[in-house]
Amino acid sequence: MDRMISTKQAAAKWGCSQASVWEWCRSGLIAGAVHSGPGSYWRIPADAACPVPVKHPPRDGPDGTDI
């Protein structure tokens, strides 16, 4: 099976909020995202693309600043 990441990890990767990622999963905008039912976490393929343009790109520095 391909590597899966959490909504928190996807949000950090894409530079958006975790709530946005959760909503995109719920709406079916993230291909391959799986949810096993109420109370479970969304799992997203690690190679999935962000479904919408993000206003702020992710930051790479250890303190959240651009390098």
Residue frames relative to the residue before (quaternion, step in Angstrom):
aa qw qx qy qz dx dy dz
M 1.0000 0.0000 0.0000 0.0000 0.00 0.00 0.00
D 0.5264 -0.6276 0.4736 0.3234 3.55 -1.09 0.73
R 0.5946 -0.5709 0.4332 0.3645 3.55 -1.24 0.50
M 0.1733 -0.7791 0.5984 0.0693 3.56 -1.00 0.92
I 0.1759 -0.7710 0.6046 0.0958 3.57 -1.18 0.65
S 0.5451 -0.6195 0.4624 0.3244 3.55 -1.30 0.35
T 0.6600 -0.4726 0.3831 0.4408 3.57 -1.29 0.11
K 0.6201 0.5419 -0.3430 0.4517 3.60 1.06 -0.68
Q 0.6685 0.4885 -0.2943 0.4774 3.58 0.95 -0.87
A 0.6442 0.5107 -0.3223 0.4694 3.60 0.99 -0.80
A 0.6341 0.5310 -0.3301 0.4550 3.59 0.99 -0.81
A 0.6574 0.4941 -0.3066 0.4792 3.59 0.95 -0.82
K 0.6517 0.5288 -0.3009 0.4528 3.58 0.99 -0.86
W 0.7755 0.3649 -0.1684 0.4868 3.57 0.93 -0.95
G 0.4336 -0.7251 0.4460 0.2955 3.61 1.23 -0.17
C 0.5758 0.5430 -0.3940 0.4673 3.56 0.96 0.89
S 0.6367 -0.5249 0.3820 0.4162 3.59 -1.26 -0.05
Q 0.5962 -0.5580 0.4450 0.3677 3.52 -1.26 0.49
A 0.6095 0.5592 -0.3459 0.4429 3.58 1.08 -0.70
S 0.6294 0.5238 -0.3367 0.4648 3.60 1.02 -0.74
V 0.6546 0.5055 -0.3167 0.4644 3.58 0.90 -0.90
W 0.6353 0.5286 -0.3282 0.4575 3.59 0.94 -0.87
E 0.6711 0.4955 -0.2969 0.4647 3.60 0.91 -0.91
W 0.6416 0.5130 -0.3265 0.4676 3.61 0.99 -0.78
C 0.6210 0.5197 -0.3374 0.4801 3.59 1.04 -0.75
R 0.6761 0.5120 -0.2865 0.4457 3.56 0.81 -1.05
S 0.7113 0.4541 -0.2435 0.4780 3.57 1.06 -0.79
G 0.5110 -0.6720 0.4062 0.3497 3.59 1.26 -0.11
L 0.4454 0.7228 -0.4355 0.2991 3.59 1.22 0.30
I 0.6927 0.4086 -0.2730 0.5280 3.60 1.22 -0.34
A 0.3574 -0.7615 0.5060 0.1904 3.55 -0.40 1.27
G 0.8266 0.2471 -0.1927 0.4674 3.54 -0.94 0.95
A 0.4685 0.6609 -0.4585 0.3654 3.60 1.26 -0.04
V 0.0964 -0.8111 0.5765 0.0220 3.56 -0.91 0.94
H 0.0723 -0.7627 0.6426 -0.0121 3.52 -1.19 0.77
S 0.2730 -0.8213 0.4795 0.1449 3.58 -0.55 1.07
G 0.7811 -0.3092 0.1605 0.5182 3.59 1.20 0.21
P 0.7549 -0.3770 0.2653 0.4665 3.57 -1.30 0.03
G 0.8112 0.2561 -0.2082 0.4827 3.54 -0.97 0.90
S 0.6364 0.5105 -0.3454 0.4637 3.60 1.22 -0.04
Y 0.5418 -0.6314 0.4620 0.3071 3.54 -1.29 0.37
W 0.4622 -0.6091 0.5552 0.3272 3.53 -1.28 0.44
R 0.1306 -0.7497 0.6443 0.0756 3.55 -1.09 0.80
I 0.1402 -0.8098 0.5696 0.0061 3.54 -0.80 1.12
P 0.5079 -0.6299 0.4710 0.3513 3.62 -0.90 0.78
A 0.5390 -0.6624 0.4186 0.3090 3.60 -0.87 0.96
D 0.7258 0.4169 -0.2434 0.4901 3.59 1.12 -0.59
A 0.3750 0.7333 -0.4871 0.2906 3.61 1.24 0.23
A 0.3844 -0.7128 0.5424 0.2235 3.55 -1.11 0.74
C 0.5540 -0.5753 0.4803 0.3627 3.54 -1.19 0.59
P 0.4074 -0.7723 0.4340 0.2217 3.62 -0.66 1.03
V 0.7797 0.2023 -0.1253 0.5791 3.60 1.20 -0.32
P 0.5819 -0.5597 0.4325 0.4013 3.61 -1.15 0.44
V 0.2612 -0.7610 0.5781 0.1355 3.56 -1.01 0.84
K 0.5152 -0.6839 0.4297 0.2868 3.58 -0.91 0.95
H 0.7944 0.1908 -0.0820 0.5708 3.57 1.00 -0.83
P 0.3680 -0.7329 0.5198 0.2393 3.62 -0.63 1.04
P 0.6012 -0.5645 0.4040 0.3959 3.61 -1.14 0.48
R 0.3611 -0.7174 0.5552 0.2159 3.54 -1.17 0.62
D 0.3530 -0.7956 0.4703 0.1460 3.53 -0.97 0.90
G 0.5738 0.6274 -0.3792 0.3651 3.59 1.15 -0.40
P 0.6193 -0.5788 0.3765 0.3738 3.60 -1.12 0.54
D 0.7306 0.3689 -0.2388 0.5226 3.60 1.15 -0.48
G 0.6429 -0.5543 0.3123 0.4266 3.59 1.26 0.36
T 0.5673 0.5784 -0.3959 0.4324 3.58 1.24 0.18
D 0.5826 -0.5646 0.4456 0.3783 3.54 -1.24 0.40
I 0.3376 -0.7207 0.5675 0.2114 3.52 -1.14 0.66
